[in-house]
């Protein structure tokens, strides 16, 4: 079963982020996929968002951590919530 992106970030996969860095293209792809799916990553839409962004689950944690570190996403009630012009 695929974990939600929010869960991956919540579990403290910052160590993964320290070893690998998300590319700007990965961040943009994930942001666009989240925006297209209502600005939140939930257990229900996680697979669709990963697929749309072209990310493997292993890469997702690094990209999510980058979005959180830059203030473009937060964890709210166990869900990843995007903060962007399209997702205020």
ABEGO torsion letter per residue (X at the ends): XBBBAAAAAAAGAAAAAAABBBBAAAAAAAAAAAAAAGGBBBAAAAAAAAAAAGBBAAAAAAAAAAAAAAGABBBBGGBBBBBBAABX
